[in-house]
Amino acid sequence: MKIIDLLKSEQMYLSFEVFPPKQSTSFDSVKSATEEIAKLKPSFMSVTYGAGGGTSQYTLDIAKNIKEMYGVPTLAHLTCVSSTKETVHQMIGKIQEAGIQNIMALRGDIPAELEGADRSHWHYHNAIDLVRELKESGNDFCIGGACYPEIHPESPHQKEDIKYLKEKVDAGCDFLTTQMFFDNNLLYNFLYKIREAGITVPIIPGIMPITNANQIERALKLSGSYVPQRFKTLVDKFGSDPDAMKQAGIAYATDQIIDLYANGITNVHVYSMNKPDVAQKIQSNLSAILGKK
């Protein structure tokens, strides 16, 4: 199933993101965790992809297994930073052969060893280049892209960020998934601004359940997200107690998701970090809303 078709429904859905192993020695444990999440029958599952294709084969193996064994639609991430056109086209071919219809087109993080390097010879400089490549490939993929409710870390201001986002959508993105955020008002303001800018594709909010205090610093470094006082108070109170922090983090994420559904969002994407228990608990908290027992 194409994700864009799912997003046309007025039914409320929940989807999850998982990541492949970095090494073959951990493949079985990661595969098992993703299968447990797949058993929850989410609307779809996305599988991430390392910068430069570092986990490309594992990404495809996990995505294909989820789709074939559990019937869950999959969204395969594809990054293009520092990749050649040959490498990207090879991966597109493999995705097509696996019967995966959905691709999340991303630039990807610049590898640390390439920071400051001359990029003029690179085949791809941003996600827009990859989206165009996918459209021109002749394959009938449903293409997703990323967006930032606050601001992309490399953008000087939101106005320019939205300008490039419009260019990415015009290049062929069918839908957009947001970076994590902890204040829903930021999303609602963002939606107003992008609709005013003529971006009309469906937006899937991305929610990150913070279930341990060690996650916070890394999550905020990656996203640059604003942290509301309510969330800071929660961490200050429960951060030193792992069980309490986990429960509080799941409750906070659940509250965000309920508010999103109440305000007309039909699909929320949860960055579940390969944690089946967290995914299951959030889905259970929403069982009556989602119609799942």
C-alpha positions as CSV (number, residue, x, y, z in Angstrom):
1,M,0.0,0.0,0.0
2,K,1.1,3.5,-0.8
3,I,1.2,5.8,2.3
4,I,-0.4,8.6,0.4
5,D,-3.5,6.4,-0.1
6,L,-3.6,5.7,3.6
7,L,-3.5,9.4,4.4
8,K,-6.6,10.1,2.4
9,S,-8.7,8.2,5.0
10,E,-10.3,10.0,7.8
11,Q,-9.6,7.1,10.1
12,M,-6.9,7.7,12.8
13,Y,-3.7,5.7,12.5
14,L,-0.4,5.2,14.3
15,S,2.9,4.3,12.6
16,F,6.3,3.5,14.0
17,E,9.9,4.1,13.0
18,V,12.7,1.5,13.5
19,F,16.3,1.5,12.6
20,P,18.5,-1.3,11.2
21,P,21.6,-2.7,12.9
22,K,25.0,-1.1,12.3
23,Q,26.7,-4.5,12.4
24,S,25.7,-8.0,11.3
25,T,26.3,-9.3,14.8
26,S,23.3,-7.4,16.1
27,F,21.0,-8.1,13.1
28,D,19.0,-10.9,14.8
29,S,18.2,-8.9,17.9
30,V,17.2,-5.8,15.8
31,K,15.1,-8.0,13.5
32,S,13.3,-9.5,16.5
33,A,12.5,-6.1,17.9
34,T,11.1,-4.8,14.7
35,E,9.0,-7.9,14.3
36,E,7.5,-7.3,17.7
37,I,6.5,-3.8,16.7
38,A,5.2,-5.1,13.4
39,K,2.9,-7.5,15.3
40,L,1.1,-4.4,16.6
41,K,-0.2,-3.9,13.0
42,P,0.6,-0.1,12.7
43,S,-0.5,1.8,9.6
44,F,3.1,1.5,8.3
45,M,6.6,1.3,9.6
46,S,9.6,3.3,8.4
47,V,13.1,1.9,8.4
48,T,16.0,4.3,8.6
49,Y,19.2,4.4,6.5
50,G,22.7,5.3,7.5
51,A,24.4,8.3,5.9
52,G,26.3,7.3,2.8
53,G,24.3,4.1,2.7
54,G,26.1,2.6,5.7
55,T,23.2,0.3,6.6
56,S,21.5,0.1,3.2
57,Q,21.3,-3.6,2.9
58,Y,20.1,-4.0,6.5
59,T,17.5,-1.3,5.8
60,L,16.1,-3.2,2.9
61,D,16.3,-6.6,4.7
62,I,14.3,-5.2,7.7
63,A,11.7,-3.4,5.5
64,K,11.2,-6.5,3.3
65,N,10.8,-8.8,6.3
66,I,8.2,-6.5,7.9
67,K,6.2,-6.3,4.7
68,E,6.3,-10.0,3.7
69,M,6.0,-11.6,7.1
70,Y,3.5,-9.3,8.8
71,G,1.7,-7.5,5.9
72,V,2.7,-4.0,7.3
73,P,3.4,-1.4,4.6
74,T,7.0,-0.2,4.8
75,L,8.6,3.1,4.1
76,A,12.3,2.6,3.2
77,H,14.5,5.6,4.0
78,L,17.1,6.6,1.3
79,T,19.8,9.2,1.9
80,C,21.9,10.7,-0.8
81,V,24.6,12.7,0.9
82,S,28.1,11.8,-0.4
83,S,26.5,9.0,-2.6
84,T,27.0,8.7,-6.3
85,K,24.2,8.4,-8.8
86,E,25.2,4.9,-9.5
87,T,24.9,3.9,-5.8
88,V,21.5,5.6,-5.5
89,H,20.2,4.0,-8.7
90,Q,21.3,0.6,-7.5
91,M,19.5,1.0,-4.2
92,I,16.3,2.3,-6.0
93,G,16.4,-0.9,-8.1
94,K,16.7,-3.1,-5.0
95,I,13.8,-1.3,-3.3
96,Q,11.7,-1.8,-6.4
97,E,12.7,-5.5,-6.5
98,A,11.7,-5.9,-2.9
99,G,8.2,-4.7,-3.8
100,I,8.5,-1.7,-1.5
101,Q,6.3,1.2,-2.8
102,N,7.3,4.0,-0.4
103,I,10.6,5.9,-0.1
104,M,11.6,8.5,2.4
105,A,13.9,10.8,0.4
106,L,16.5,12.4,2.7
107,R,19.8,14.2,2.3
108,G,21.2,12.6,5.4
109,D,23.7,13.8,8.0
110,I,27.1,14.9,6.7
111,P,29.6,12.3,7.9
112,A,32.0,13.9,10.5
113,E,35.1,13.1,8.3
114,L,33.5,15.1,5.4
115,E,32.6,18.2,7.4
116,G,34.2,21.2,5.7
117,A,35.2,19.1,2.6
118,D,34.7,20.4,-0.9
119,R,31.2,19.2,-2.0
120,S,31.1,20.8,-5.4
121,H,31.7,17.4,-7.1
122,W,29.0,15.6,-5.2
123,H,26.1,14.3,-7.2
124,Y,23.5,15.2,-4.6
125,H,23.6,18.3,-2.4
126,N,20.2,18.1,-0.8
127,A,17.0,16.0,-0.6
128,I,15.5,18.0,-3.5
129,D,18.0,16.4,-5.8
130,L,17.1,13.0,-4.7
131,V,13.3,13.6,-5.0
132,R,13.8,14.8,-8.6
133,E,15.9,11.7,-9.3
134,L,13.2,9.4,-7.9
135,K,10.6,11.1,-10.0
136,E,12.7,10.9,-13.2
137,S,13.6,7.2,-12.6
138,G,10.2,6.2,-14.0
139,N,9.3,4.2,-10.9
140,D,5.9,4.7,-9.4
141,F,7.1,5.3,-5.8
142,C,5.2,7.2,-3.1
143,I,7.8,9.7,-2.0
144,G,8.0,11.2,1.5
145,G,10.2,14.0,2.7
146,A,11.2,15.5,6.1
147,C,10.2,18.9,7.5
148,Y,11.0,20.9,10.7
149,P,8.1,22.5,12.7
150,E,10.7,24.9,14.2
151,I,13.6,25.3,11.8
152,H,16.1,23.2,10.0
153,P,19.4,23.4,11.9
154,E,21.2,24.7,8.9
155,S,18.6,27.3,7.9
156,P,19.1,31.0,8.8
157,H,15.4,31.5,9.4
158,Q,12.1,29.7,8.9
159,K,11.0,31.7,5.9
160,E,13.9,30.3,3.9
161,D,13.3,26.9,5.4
162,I,9.7,26.9,4.1
163,K,10.9,28.2,0.7
164,Y,13.1,25.2,0.2
165,L,10.4,22.9,1.6
166,K,8.0,24.2,-1.1
167,E,10.7,23.5,-3.7
168,K,11.0,19.9,-2.4
169,V,7.3,19.3,-2.5
170,D,7.1,20.8,-6.0
171,A,9.9,18.4,-7.0
172,G,7.6,15.5,-6.2
173,C,7.1,14.8,-2.5
174,D,3.7,13.2,-1.8
175,F,3.8,13.8,1.9
176,L,6.0,15.1,4.7
177,T,6.9,13.8,8.1
178,T,8.1,16.2,10.8
179,Q,11.1,16.1,13.0
180,M,10.3,15.5,16.7
181,F,8.8,18.3,18.7
182,F,7.5,18.6,22.3
183,D,5.1,21.4,22.0
184,N,2.1,20.9,19.7
185,N,1.5,24.6,19.3
186,L,4.8,24.7,17.3
187,L,3.3,22.2,14.8
188,Y,0.0,24.1,14.5
189,N,1.8,27.4,13.8
190,F,4.0,25.6,11.3
191,L,1.0,24.1,9.5
192,Y,-0.6,27.5,9.2
193,K,2.6,29.0,7.7
194,I,3.2,26.2,5.1
195,R,-0.4,26.2,4.0
196,E,-0.1,29.9,3.4
197,A,3.0,29.2,1.4
198,G,1.0,26.8,-0.9
199,I,2.3,23.5,0.6
200,T,-0.8,21.3,0.6
201,V,0.5,17.7,0.9
202,P,-0.4,15.7,4.0
203,I,1.8,16.3,7.0
204,I,2.6,13.4,9.4
205,P,3.7,14.6,12.9
206,G,6.7,12.8,14.3
207,I,6.6,12.2,18.1
208,M,9.6,11.0,20.1
209,P,8.8,9.3,23.5
210,I,11.6,10.3,25.8
211,T,11.8,7.3,28.1
212,N,15.1,7.9,29.8
213,A,17.1,10.9,30.8
214,N,20.1,10.0,28.7
215,Q,18.0,10.3,25.5
216,I,17.2,14.0,26.1
217,E,20.6,15.5,25.3
218,R,21.1,13.5,22.1
219,A,17.5,14.1,21.0
220,L,17.7,17.8,21.4
221,K,21.1,18.0,19.7
222,L,19.7,16.2,16.7
223,S,16.5,18.2,16.5
224,G,17.2,21.6,18.2
225,S,13.7,21.3,19.5
226,Y,12.2,23.8,22.0
227,V,11.5,22.1,25.3
228,P,8.5,23.5,27.1
229,Q,8.7,24.0,30.9
230,R,6.1,21.3,31.4
231,F,8.5,18.8,29.9
232,K,11.5,20.1,31.8
233,T,9.6,19.8,35.1
234,L,8.8,16.2,34.2
235,V,12.4,15.3,33.5
236,D,13.6,17.1,36.7
237,K,11.1,15.2,38.8
238,F,11.5,11.7,37.3
239,G,14.8,11.7,35.3
240,S,16.7,9.9,38.0
241,D,14.2,7.1,38.4
242,P,14.3,4.9,35.2
243,D,10.9,3.3,35.6
244,A,9.2,6.5,36.6
245,M,10.8,8.4,33.7
246,K,9.8,5.7,31.2
247,Q,6.2,5.9,32.4
248,A,6.1,9.7,32.4
249,G,7.7,9.9,29.0
250,I,5.2,7.5,27.5
251,A,2.4,9.5,29.1
252,Y,3.7,12.8,27.7
253,A,4.0,11.4,24.2
254,T,0.5,9.9,24.5
255,D,-0.9,13.2,25.6
256,Q,0.7,14.9,22.5
257,I,-0.8,12.3,20.2
258,I,-4.3,12.6,21.6
259,D,-4.2,16.3,21.2
260,L,-3.0,15.9,17.6
261,Y,-5.9,13.5,16.8
262,A,-8.4,15.9,18.4
263,N,-7.2,18.7,16.1
264,G,-7.7,16.8,12.9
265,I,-4.5,14.9,12.4
266,T,-5.2,11.4,11.1
267,N,-1.8,9.7,11.3
268,V,1.0,10.2,13.9
269,H,4.4,8.7,13.4
270,V,6.2,7.5,16.6
271,Y,10.0,7.3,16.7
272,S,9.9,4.1,18.7
273,M,13.7,3.5,18.7
274,N,13.3,-0.3,18.3
275,K,11.5,-0.5,21.7
276,P,8.5,-2.8,21.3
277,D,7.3,-2.2,24.9
278,V,7.2,1.5,24.3
279,A,5.3,1.1,21.0
280,Q,2.9,-1.3,22.6
281,K,2.2,0.9,25.6
282,I,1.5,3.9,23.5
283,Q,-0.8,2.0,21.2
284,S,-2.6,0.5,24.2
285,N,-3.1,4.0,25.7
286,L,-4.8,4.9,22.4
287,S,-6.7,1.6,21.9
288,A,-10.3,3.1,22.0
289,I,-9.3,6.0,19.8
290,L,-7.6,3.8,17.2
291,G,-10.2,1.1,17.5
292,K,-7.6,-1.6,18.5
293,K,-8.1,-4.1,21.3
